[in-house]
Amino acid sequence: MIIDTRDRAIFTLALGAGLRVSELVSLHLGDIRPLADGGAILEVKSGKGRKARSFKIPSRVLESVATYVEESGRTWRRQADLGDL
């Protein structure tokens, strides 16, 4: 089975961050803010019960998403400038 970088980024983000499917499909690249320590803060704006939540995601999850962003030719900017993952 061949998994491309997009699929790997989606699975890694979903499992590594413990996201629900509804949260995953509503994410934007701007919802992920890289930190100096290699990890990142993920802002989920439409969580269960329409509650927003923020939490730290591990560096391995961020690396997977960054690889996808680089290979897709996208740039990492704030949410207002971006579409869906």
C-alpha positions as a Markdown table, in Angstrom:
| # | Residue | x | y | z |
|---|---|---|---|---|
| 1 | Met | 0.0 | 0.0 | 0.0 |
| 2 | Ile | 1.4 | 3.4 | -1.0 |
| 3 | Ile | 0.5 | 6.4 | 1.1 |
| 4 | Asp | 1.3 | 9.8 | -0.3 |
| 5 | Thr | 2.5 | 12.7 | 1.8 |
| 6 | Arg | -0.9 | 14.3 | 2.0 |
| 7 | Asp | -2.5 | 11.1 | 3.4 |
| 8 | Arg | 0.4 | 10.6 | 5.8 |
| 9 | Ala | 0.0 | 14.2 | 7.1 |
| 10 | Ile | -3.7 | 13.7 | 7.6 |
| 11 | Phe | -3.3 | 10.3 | 9.4 |
| 12 | Thr | -0.4 | 11.6 | 11.5 |
| 13 | Leu | -2.3 | 14.8 | 12.5 |
| 14 | Ala | -5.5 | 12.9 | 13.3 |
| 15 | Leu | -3.8 | 10.2 | 15.4 |
| 16 | Gly | -1.1 | 12.4 | 16.9 |
| 17 | Ala | -3.4 | 15.2 | 17.9 |
| 18 | Gly | -6.4 | 13.1 | 18.8 |
| 19 | Leu | -8.7 | 14.9 | 16.4 |
| 20 | Arg | -12.3 | 14.0 | 15.6 |
| 21 | Val | -13.1 | 13.6 | 11.9 |
| 22 | Ser | -15.2 | 16.8 | 12.0 |
| 23 | Glu | -12.4 | 18.7 | 13.5 |
| 24 | Leu | -9.9 | 17.4 | 11.0 |
| 25 | Val | -11.9 | 18.3 | 7.9 |
| 26 | Ser | -12.4 | 21.9 | 9.1 |
| 27 | Leu | -8.7 | 22.6 | 9.8 |
| 28 | His | -6.7 | 25.2 | 7.9 |
| 29 | Leu | -2.9 | 25.4 | 7.7 |
| 30 | Gly | -3.1 | 28.7 | 9.7 |
| 31 | Asp | -4.6 | 26.8 | 12.6 |
| 32 | Ile | -1.1 | 25.3 | 13.2 |
| 33 | Arg | 1.4 | 27.6 | 14.8 |
| 34 | Pro | 5.0 | 26.2 | 14.9 |
| 35 | Leu | 6.9 | 26.7 | 18.1 |
| 36 | Ala | 10.7 | 27.2 | 18.7 |
| 37 | Asp | 11.0 | 23.8 | 20.4 |
| 38 | Gly | 10.0 | 21.9 | 17.3 |
| 39 | Gly | 6.4 | 21.3 | 18.3 |
| 40 | Ala | 3.3 | 23.4 | 17.5 |
| 41 | Ile | 0.1 | 24.7 | 18.9 |
| 42 | Leu | -3.0 | 23.5 | 17.1 |
| 43 | Glu | -6.2 | 25.7 | 17.4 |
| 44 | Val | -9.3 | 23.7 | 16.8 |
| 45 | Lys | -12.1 | 26.3 | 16.3 |
| 46 | Ser | -15.0 | 23.9 | 15.7 |
| 47 | Gly | -14.7 | 21.2 | 18.2 |
| 48 | Lys | -17.3 | 19.0 | 19.9 |
| 49 | Gly | -20.2 | 21.2 | 21.1 |
| 50 | Arg | -18.8 | 24.0 | 18.9 |
| 51 | Lys | -16.2 | 24.7 | 21.5 |
| 52 | Ala | -12.7 | 26.0 | 20.5 |
| 53 | Arg | -9.6 | 24.4 | 22.0 |
| 54 | Ser | -5.9 | 24.8 | 21.6 |
| 55 | Phe | -3.2 | 22.2 | 22.5 |
| 56 | Lys | 0.4 | 21.3 | 21.7 |
| 57 | Ile | 1.1 | 18.7 | 19.0 |
| 58 | Pro | 4.4 | 16.7 | 18.9 |
| 59 | Ser | 7.3 | 17.6 | 16.5 |
| 60 | Arg | 6.8 | 14.4 | 14.5 |
| 61 | Val | 3.2 | 15.5 | 13.7 |
| 62 | Leu | 4.5 | 18.9 | 12.6 |
| 63 | Glu | 7.2 | 17.3 | 10.5 |
| 64 | Ser | 4.6 | 15.3 | 8.6 |
| 65 | Val | 2.5 | 18.3 | 7.9 |
| 66 | Ala | 5.5 | 20.4 | 7.0 |
| 67 | Thr | 6.6 | 17.8 | 4.5 |
| 68 | Tyr | 3.2 | 17.9 | 2.8 |
| 69 | Val | 3.2 | 21.7 | 2.7 |
| 70 | Glu | 6.6 | 21.7 | 1.1 |
| 71 | Glu | 5.8 | 19.1 | -1.5 |
| 72 | Ser | 2.5 | 20.6 | -2.4 |
| 73 | Gly | 4.1 | 24.0 | -3.1 |
| 74 | Arg | 2.0 | 25.8 | -0.5 |
| 75 | Thr | 3.3 | 28.5 | 1.9 |
| 76 | Trp | 2.7 | 28.6 | 5.6 |
| 77 | Arg | 0.7 | 31.8 | 6.4 |
| 78 | Arg | -2.0 | 32.8 | 8.8 |
| 79 | Gln | -5.5 | 31.3 | 8.5 |
| 80 | Ala | -7.1 | 34.2 | 6.7 |
| 81 | Asp | -4.9 | 33.6 | 3.7 |
| 82 | Leu | -5.4 | 29.8 | 3.4 |
| 83 | Gly | -7.9 | 27.3 | 2.3 |
| 84 | Asp | -8.4 | 23.8 | 3.7 |
| 85 | Leu | -5.5 | 21.3 | 4.1 |
